[in-house]
Every structure is written in structure tokens, then in C-alpha cells.
Amino acid sequence: QVQLVESGGGLVQAGDSLRLSCAASGRTFTTYAMGWFRQAPGKEREFVAAMHWTSTNTYYADSLKGRFTISRDNAKNTVYLQMNSLKPEDTAVYYCAASETDYSGSAYYSSYQYDNWGQGTQVTVSS
């Protein structure tokens, strides 16, 4: 089991930047990929970004490319999501997730491929 704890959410204004962190603990050696998802009120959970832990390949939702960046710190077992030029439509609860299976890259776009989830952190962007 891998435990995930997100942090860094908050209330910001449109155009601001925010960096989310996700600290992993427990059986982290079983993790093949880490991802970020978000869920806005009344909407389904959607893919944001993912990183394969060994190849360091990264994957992004097309609509977020160029504004969001996923990165990691191996020593801290932490993955980050840098969010720039935030928009009100980015308002959501952001979840970190870990996958214990080595899939091809496109599989990580689906929430079903992840085995462990954090509790989420709220990001609110005001206009």
C-alpha cells in the first residue's frame, strides 16, 4: 500500500500560479507512475498529468499543456504539479494517484489504472 498526501491548494486569483505537492510513503517501490486528476463540482474526475517513474515520460491533458507541469523529487518521494496562468475553470479538488502497474503511456490517462489515491486538495481560482 502506498499512502499519498497532497498539499499546496488554496484560493488564488486568475492569472496566478500554484504548486501542488504529493508526498508518497509506504510501499513506494511498487509505484510505476504518479498522476494528477481533478474534479470540479458536478463534473466527473478528469485527467490532468502523469509521470512514469522509471522512464520519466510525462503525459498531459491536451487542454492543459503549456500551463501545467508535472515533476518529481526522488529523494523526497514527492511529485509536484506546477500550475501557471490559472483560470476560474481550473477550480476543482486535485487528487494525486499512484499506479502499481507498468502500462503503456496512454493507459495513465485513465483513473482506473491507479491503485492508490490521496485525499485531495482544493484549488479555487477567483475571477
Solvent accessible surface area in square Angstrom, and as a share of the most:
residue,aa,sasa,rsa
1,Q,133,0.59
2,V,5,0.03
3,Q,85,0.38
4,L,10,0.05
5,V,88,0.50
6,E,7,0.03
7,S,59,0.38
8,G,38,0.37
9,G,30,0.29
10,G,30,0.29
11,L,132,0.66
12,V,21,0.12
13,Q,123,0.55
14,A,48,0.38
15,G,52,0.50
16,D,59,0.30
17,S,59,0.38
18,L,31,0.16
19,R,132,0.48
20,L,0,0.00
21,S,24,0.16
22,C,0,0.00
23,A,49,0.38
24,A,14,0.11
25,S,59,0.38
26,G,53,0.51
27,R,125,0.46
28,T,29,0.17
29,F,158,0.66
30,T,28,0.16
31,T,13,0.08
32,Y,83,0.32
33,A,0,0.00
34,M,3,0.01
35,G,0,0.00
36,W,0,0.00
37,F,3,0.01
38,R,21,0.08
39,Q,63,0.28
40,A,23,0.18
41,P,118,0.74
42,G,92,0.89
43,K,139,0.59
44,E,152,0.68
45,R,88,0.32
46,E,81,0.36
47,F,21,0.09
48,V,0,0.00
49,A,0,0.00
50,A,0,0.00
51,M,14,0.06
52,H,17,0.07
53,W,45,0.16
54,T,103,0.60
55,S,56,0.36
56,T,67,0.39
57,N,80,0.41
58,T,56,0.33
59,Y,37,0.14
60,Y,36,0.14
61,A,18,0.14
62,D,117,0.61
63,S,94,0.61
64,L,4,0.02
65,K,120,0.51
66,G,82,0.79
67,R,38,0.14
68,F,4,0.02
69,T,68,0.40
70,I,5,0.03
71,S,47,0.30
72,R,60,0.22
73,D,43,0.22
74,N,87,0.45
75,A,102,0.79
76,K,134,0.57
77,N,55,0.28
78,T,11,0.07
79,V,0,0.00
80,Y,26,0.10
81,L,0,0.00
82,Q,56,0.25
83,M,0,0.00
84,N,57,0.29
85,S,58,0.37
86,L,2,0.01
87,K,86,0.36
88,P,56,0.35
89,E,120,0.54
90,D,0,0.00
91,T,36,0.21
92,A,2,0.01
93,V,41,0.24
94,Y,0,0.00
95,Y,35,0.13
96,C,0,0.00
97,A,0,0.00
98,A,0,0.00
99,S,0,0.00
100,E,62,0.28
101,T,56,0.33
102,D,83,0.43
103,Y,72,0.27
104,S,85,0.55
105,G,19,0.18
106,S,83,0.54
107,A,23,0.18
108,Y,0,0.00
109,Y,89,0.34
110,S,38,0.25
111,S,37,0.24
112,Y,196,0.74
113,Q,47,0.21
114,Y,14,0.05
115,D,77,0.40
116,N,9,0.05
117,W,80,0.28
118,G,10,0.10
119,Q,114,0.51
120,G,12,0.12
121,T,18,0.10
122,Q,85,0.38
123,V,0,0.00
124,T,47,0.27
125,V,7,0.04
126,S,43,0.27
127,S,128,0.83
